[in-house]
Amino acid sequence: MTQLVWFRNDLRIADNPALTAACENPGTVRACFILTPDQWQEHDWSPARVQIVIAHANALSGELARLGIPLSFIQAERFEDSLRKLQNHCTELGVETLHFNEEYGVNERRRDKTIKRRLDDLNIRVCKYRDQTVAPVGEILTQQHEPYSVFTPFSRRWRSWIDETRPGLLPVPKARGGAVIPEKIDTIPDAFRNAPPPLVPTGEHAAHDQLERFLEERGGDYKAQRDFPAIDGTSQLSPYLANGVLSGRQCLLAAQQAQGMGGNQEGLVTWINEIAWRDFYINILYHYPRTSMHRAFKPETEALAWNPPGEPFEAWKTGNTGVPIVDAAMRQLNQTGWMHNRLRMITAMYLTKNLFIDWRLGEAWFMSRLVDGFLASNNGGWQWSASTGTDAAPYFRVFNPVTQSERFDPDGDFIRHWVPELARLDNKRIHDPGAKGGVIPKGYPRQIVDLKESRKDAIARFQALKN
Ligand code: FAD
């Protein structure tokens, strides 16, 4: 009797509930991964992300092969035909049970319901598992059994759930007979060929090395350093977490171990809190499907009349707004596929408040560039910045990108690196070269909007929603 594990957003063999459950059965265990390039394009996946997903899937195929579990790559286009192909695959292999870990986007949930219905008709069992979060999705609820829509109480309950439950990790399953020859994908779908060089090395071992190194060397200083983009102060684990090469539980337990070994508690507690943010946004996606259907969490904000994107949007996308910190960040994104969290907030707020351009356009642009594009966190971050989401930044609290720049890139190192036109300016002028009649270096644009006026205008437009 064959057990089939369908890998999707969980590209690892350690701490993988679907794989572990399949391996608890005595029969043959097989695995598959389905490539759906047209669907990925529709979901705005970036070339950087697709390339890293394929590289991780190849690494996974190698790890599974060592355990005696062959992984097949199935070529499809969109979710619809992936299901037909998966169904045929199950029939050909005589699959008894299909195992997979849940995903929470609306299209993914529809896809999973459809395959369950179809396999039920063929008497093939479907078993799904809650893997993506530390506390199983849907488990962290208010006393009234409602989902939380504010982060702080969610995180309090999340932490007490961890203390009560003490979640553990699932080990790598035992090898099932001799190793097999791994199948590999060696072509990148056409639409995704053009990507920046990989940001992080491929595979589960590399992910664990990076986690350990971060906790040992920088975890303790995380609280003090995490907001400064010129410092390597964050873990850069997001490309692994976004594709399930590393689980949130593995991160939590490693951080708790570092705490037990006397690491700087403040830094580690702050870092664990970021894992809670990730879980929070996944829960939001699960409980409020509209957030994955291009709808605002706060329905009243649907009435905002956003500006037409036009040239300002192009300037933002290419890093030519005349606000150095915004331009440096957007250029970092375009050239590497990654952006520091502080800068994600600054650039998102600048787009939605100063340029008053619809957050959905920014969300899609980020997704189409990010190597760690992850629907729940990207949507959560964008709606937070645009004041349309849960726990949103109140609409009247608008970051001033120049002040943010002075505070979080005080010596202008980050700007100098990404905006070489400004490299010769002193530490003060670099944040706002045109201020007080300053001469703007040749080749660098003047600010495309007035920061004060546009801030006032945005607040007024939000206030008008109340009338
Ligand atoms: P660390 O600071 O080391 O944090 C560790 C992990 O915690 C991260 O890898 C991530 O998985 C999680 N995390 C940290 N901050 C957040 C947060 N605010 N929300 C949710 N999870 C968090 N994160 C993504 O993984 N994918 C995205 O597509 C994404 N888009 C974003 C868009 C906007 C507008 C904003 C404001 C934030 C977005 N984030 C996204 C969250 C955050 O910016 C990144 O997770 C973080 O910068 C990744 O760097 P790191 O791994 O060094 O994080």
Residues whose N, C-alpha, C, O or C-beta is under 5 A from the ligand:
A	BS01	FAD	T234 S235 Q236 L237 S238 L241 A242 E274 I275 W277 R278 M339 H340 N341 R344 M345 A348 D372 G373 F374 S377 N378 G381 W382
